[in-house]
Amino acid sequence: MSKHLVFVGGGHAHLTALAFLRDTVRAGHRVTLIGPAPYHYYSGMGPGLLSGIYRPAEARFHVRKMAEDRGAAFVEGRVTLVDPFRRALILESGREVRYDAASFNIGSEVPPDLLGPSPGGNVFPVKPVENLLEARRMVRETSGGRTFRAVVVGGGTAGVEIAANLGRLARETGRIETITIVSRSDILADFPDKARSLARASLARWKVEILEGAAVRSISRGTVHLENGSAVDGNLVFVAVGIRPLPLFRNSGLPTGEDGGLLVNDRLQCVMHPELFGGGDCITIEGIPLDRVGVYAVRENRILHRNLLAFLEGRPLLRFNPGGGYLLILNLGDGTGIFRRKGFAWDGSLAFRLKNHLDRSFMKKFQLSGETDGLPAKDNA
């Protein structure tokens, strides 16, 4: 019996399912992908997009074409409400899309309450990645000799990578006067001491000022207001604090974890509505606390693909095993990186070459043939 499978978001956890959509279509099922744009950018290459190490086309998947070439429909839009009793997805436009099964991979967001009522057009949350491209364009295309004082809110991995790659952008353009990291705690607080020392040394080479123990209360028109009453002025502000799932699931009355992620079992299936699935940053696996890092979305790929088709066909589902530890490699903007796995850390050009190889290999696995060829001029922002 033909059923309708809807993918909401074309993120990392959906890529295997999208690559093998023909399996689902050949089985007689109808498939729709709903996404906010025809492209999905790979967050692991985001800082490199900001600095110009990567061109946009090198760091994105053409998810619309992936879907349509394999017999699925693509709907450009955002889902604002899920009605699990009617099995309906309501889009911003008011359109409804009915489903027999749906899978969510819609990513996460920077907590919007930090931004205040009037953050200004020069404030860039690091999610979605497209914000980093817009910031790069602003710096490169500004006229009248305008220069920028950049502030990065957040001292975790994203904040450190953004600050370092701003250093490279400053060197390229000559339009960034200062770069300051504002961090509630020590930078890279959950990293080994050696990794923190390596990061400090790298940021010092880029002349990045580090303000630690400085909790941010709000951001308004480029001014970063601290909880101690002081402020840091910047006319280019990046917000790289802890991410959280989008409010879609809570707003829809679906079961969620503490931070609002769709609560799923170890088969990546909603604990209350078994026809709903999910992967990546937007889910919380019951009884399995996981860091919100891209590696788990990548590991969920195959299980999510198999379980979605198995659900449609009435077959048993497989359990997801998150695996052991994972490595992190930070892009420091100058052709070097910091490699960290558990308590082990080292830096140098080999670390960045390894990261670059892993990232490009992942992109090549799912990018369409010729996708990075023939870039229009505006694509080299």
JOPEUR-V140291 format. One record per run of one state. SS is the DSSP state (h for helix, s for strand, l for the rest). FROM is the first residue (numbers start at 0). LEN is the number of residues. If there is no record, write none. Layout:
SS_FROM_LEN ; SS_FROM_LEN
This chain:
l_0_3 ; s_3_5 ; l_8_3 ; h_11_8 ; l_19_1 ; h_20_6 ; l_26_3 ; s_29_6 ; l_35_3 ; s_38_3 ; l_41_1 ; h_42_9 ; l_51_4 ; h_55_4 ; s_59_3 ; h_62_7 ; l_69_3 ; s_72_4 ; l_76_2 ; s_78_5 ; l_83_4 ; s_87_4 ; l_91_4 ; s_95_3 ; l_98_2 ; s_100_4 ; l_104_3 ; s_107_3 ; l_110_1 ; h_111_4 ; l_115_7 ; s_122_3 ; l_125_4 ; h_129_12 ; l_141_6 ; s_147_6 ; l_153_3 ; h_156_17 ; l_173_2 ; s_175_7 ; l_182_10 ; h_192_13 ; l_205_2 ; s_207_4 ; l_211_4 ; s_215_5 ; l_220_2 ; s_222_4 ; l_226_4 ; s_230_3 ; l_233_2 ; s_235_4 ; l_239_3 ; s_242_3 ; l_245_2 ; h_247_4 ; l_251_4 ; s_255_1 ; l_256_5 ; s_261_3 ; l_264_4 ; s_268_2 ; l_270_5 ; s_275_3 ; l_278_1 ; h_279_3 ; s_282_3 ; l_285_8 ; h_293_20 ; l_313_13 ; s_326_5 ; l_331_5 ; s_336_5 ; l_341_2 ; s_343_5 ; h_348_18 ; l_366_10 ; h_376_4 ; l_380_1
